């Protein structure tokens, strides 16, 4: 537990499983109270009960589809009603889609944009003025290690280009807000062994190419515990064997619902 963070309040999106559940647990281990958001209420309640029992922190659950502005507004309002404040925002909700561009369903474009870019930007906009008023706050955006590639990985260009945009937005936001005492950190993870990838058929024959969430948890912990006058602008966490130059996620995917 971190004395400086005990009693702080964090929103974590996409929090019911995978990376989101892991980093919510990391934040709780630092003494941070949580507002957890995800689309499915059942898994969200299970995660909240597990974290509250293990770490003895307060945990609020708010079912939320980050593609819907009304849901994001409700998430912020419910968090402020419960805790009276929002100190930390961890944007993690995301969907993946990998196709050769000419075969990618057009419906994918809007889903990817609203989840992986607009959902992040809108939620930041909803919490940022309170942070500016307090001259304090931390925003962590889960971007993607694929943005380190130039050009972005083949058959992954719509997803990755939106993440490139999110990475650029996050950098710009840091420079715009740094004099307000607000930190903005992007985490760039490699392909991680979670429900999104680990249960898909033929992801990769060699699971050594997939990371566990442990390194990402460490990155979040580092971002939240550095001295007050330090901001990790970007943290890239990449498995040395991640084959970004070749597809690692099958074109046809049956994604679990978050």
Beta strands, then each sheet from edge to edge (+ up, - down):
strand 1: 9-13
strand 2: 33-38
strand 3: 59-63
strand 4: 88-91
strand 5: 137-142
strand 6: 182-189
strand 7: 234-237
sheet 1: 3+ 2+ 1+ 4+ 5+ 6+ 7+
end
